[in-house]
Amino acid sequence: MYQVARHGARTGERMLDVRRLRLLRELKIRGTLAGVAEALAYSPSAVSQQLSLLEKEAGVELLQKVGRRVQLTPQAEILVAHTTHLLDRLEVAEAEVAASVTTVSGTVRVAVFQSAAHAVIPQALTLLADEFPELRVEITEREPEAGLFEVSARDFDLVIAEQYPGHTRAHLPDLDRVNLATDALRFAVPRRNVGRLTAATLQDAAAVPWVMEPLGTASRQWATQLCRSAGFEPDVRFETADLVAHIRLIQSGNAVGILPDLVWAGQKPTVRLRALPDNPHRTVFTAARRSSAGRPGVLAVRDALSRAVALVALSPAVIAGT
């Protein structure tokens, strides 16, 4: 009989240690022993040793060498599936216990991409500090793809992510999705009296320097395709994920770019913003594991984020006047 290891189990029973089962699941998620070690602050040798002990507990081979990597056996895949279910049930139990008390406390770990961090996180944290002083919120900047993966992997409790028009993300069935904002995307150019760039429309920007986010990001893929649809390949001379740097380069007359409204955090834009063809928008959303989405702390953070977006939202009149 297989069972979760516990103190005082009867001699002769085979026991599976939950901590070692979690290591096996982490290996399934991360792909390498080094990745598991880095994620959990272990040494690779310690991870390997614990998995070897798990094999002895299970009585079957769990890992096979494939070149320089290891691969899970079919028996290991069965254990991973049960481990995932077990961890989900534990999270549901924790959420129900937390919901049974009146005080919202504990820690909520949030992964967030940069423009959302600038725009809504400070206001949301102020709301939470006033209303739930015993709740600890930890914020870490992550690109949306990484943040979604890491919530699924239980590194974070909540992620703020984005989706660009026509761009799809990998489906993670263990995560939910709650839309936070619909954010207009606009062509950004220097003000008339700054620099030598004279691009009034997207089509005018074929021969001027651009600033864009790094290759591989959804925003870069979308912006590049937009330029190609307009008949040119953008001359990307500046590449950075820092949208504040984008603003500075455009403001100083050294580049043009595409900026989301949310980056202004309710302040008057410092560059000239032009409408793009078809008035494109990105969707900003939050995602949490379905098993922990009912935690009072997660619910409180989501509510504060929603109210913060409402507080910093730009009116069309402000954009039109830039």
Secondary structure as the mmCIF struct_conf table of DSSP 4:
data_model
#
loop_
_struct_conf.conf_type_id
_struct_conf.id
_struct_conf.beg_label_comp_id
_struct_conf.beg_label_asym_id
_struct_conf.beg_label_seq_id
_struct_conf.end_label_comp_id
_struct_conf.end_label_asym_id
_struct_conf.end_label_seq_id
STRN STRN1 TYR A 2 VAL A 4
TURN_TY1_P TURN_TY1_P1 HIS A 7 GLY A 8
HELX_LH_PP_P HELX_LH_PP_P1 ALA A 9 ARG A 10
TURN_TY1_P TURN_TY1_P2 THR A 11 GLY A 12
STRN STRN2 ARG A 14 LEU A 16
HELX_RH_AL_P HELX_RH_AL_P1 VAL A 18 ARG A 30
BEND BEND1 THR A 32 THR A 32
HELX_RH_AL_P HELX_RH_AL_P2 LEU A 33 LEU A 40
TURN_TY1_P TURN_TY1_P3 ALA A 41 ALA A 41
HELX_RH_AL_P HELX_RH_AL_P3 PRO A 44 ALA A 58
TURN_TY1_P TURN_TY1_P4 GLY A 59 GLY A 59
BEND BEND2 VAL A 60 VAL A 60
STRN STRN3 LEU A 63 VAL A 66
TURN_TY1_P TURN_TY1_P5 GLY A 67 ARG A 68
STRN STRN4 ARG A 69 LEU A 72
HELX_RH_AL_P HELX_RH_AL_P4 PRO A 74 ALA A 99
TURN_TY1_P TURN_TY1_P6 SER A 100 SER A 100
BEND BEND3 VAL A 101 THR A 102
STRN STRN5 GLY A 106 VAL A 112
HELX_RH_AL_P HELX_RH_AL_P5 GLN A 114 ALA A 119
TURN_TY1_P TURN_TY1_P7 VAL A 120 VAL A 120
HELX_RH_AL_P HELX_RH_AL_P6 ILE A 121 GLU A 131
TURN_TY1_P TURN_TY1_P8 PRO A 133 GLU A 134
STRN STRN6 LEU A 135 GLU A 141
HELX_RH_AL_P HELX_RH_AL_P7 PRO A 144 SER A 152
TURN_TY1_P TURN_TY1_P9 ALA A 153 ARG A 154
BEND BEND4 ASP A 155 ASP A 155
BEND BEND5 ASP A 157 ASP A 157
STRN STRN7 LEU A 158 GLN A 163
TURN_TY1_P TURN_TY1_P10 PRO A 165 GLY A 166
TURN_TY1_P TURN_TY1_P11 PRO A 173 ASP A 174
STRN STRN8 LEU A 175 LEU A 175
STRN STRN9 VAL A 178 VAL A 189
TURN_TY1_P TURN_TY1_P12 ARG A 192 ASN A 193
BEND BEND6 VAL A 194 ARG A 196
BEND BEND7 ALA A 200 THR A 201
HELX_RH_3T_P HELX_RH_3T_P1 LEU A 202 ALA A 207
BEND BEND8 VAL A 208 VAL A 208
STRN STRN10 PRO A 209 MET A 212
HELX_LH_PP_P HELX_LH_PP_P2 GLU A 213 PRO A 214
TURN_TY1_P TURN_TY1_P13 LEU A 215 GLY A 216
BEND BEND9 THR A 217 THR A 217
HELX_RH_AL_P HELX_RH_AL_P8 ALA A 218 SER A 229
TURN_TY1_P TURN_TY1_P14 ALA A 230 GLY A 231
STRN STRN11 ASP A 235 GLU A 239
BEND BEND10 ALA A 241 ALA A 241
HELX_RH_AL_P HELX_RH_AL_P9 LEU A 243 GLN A 251
TURN_TY1_P TURN_TY1_P15 SER A 252 GLY A 253
BEND BEND11 ASN A 254 ASN A 254
STRN STRN12 VAL A 256 VAL A 256
STRN STRN13 GLY A 257 PRO A 260
HELX_RH_3T_P HELX_RH_3T_P2 ASP A 261 TRP A 264
TURN_TY1_P TURN_TY1_P16 ALA A 265 GLY A 266
BEND BEND12 GLN A 267 GLN A 267
HELX_LH_PP_P HELX_LH_PP_P3 LYS A 268 PRO A 269
BEND BEND13 THR A 270 VAL A 271
STRN STRN14 ARG A 272 ARG A 274
HELX_LH_PP_P HELX_LH_PP_P4 ALA A 275 LEU A 276
TURN_TY1_P TURN_TY1_P17 PRO A 277 ASP A 278
STRN STRN15 HIS A 281 ALA A 288
STRN STRN16 ARG A 289 ARG A 289
TURN_TY1_P TURN_TY1_P18 ARG A 290 GLY A 294
HELX_RH_AL_P HELX_RH_AL_P10 PRO A 296 VAL A 312
HELX_LH_PP_P HELX_LH_PP_P5 ALA A 313 SER A 315
HELX_RH_AL_P HELX_RH_AL_P11 PRO A 316 ALA A 320
TURN_TY1_P TURN_TY1_P19 GLY A 321 GLY A 321
#
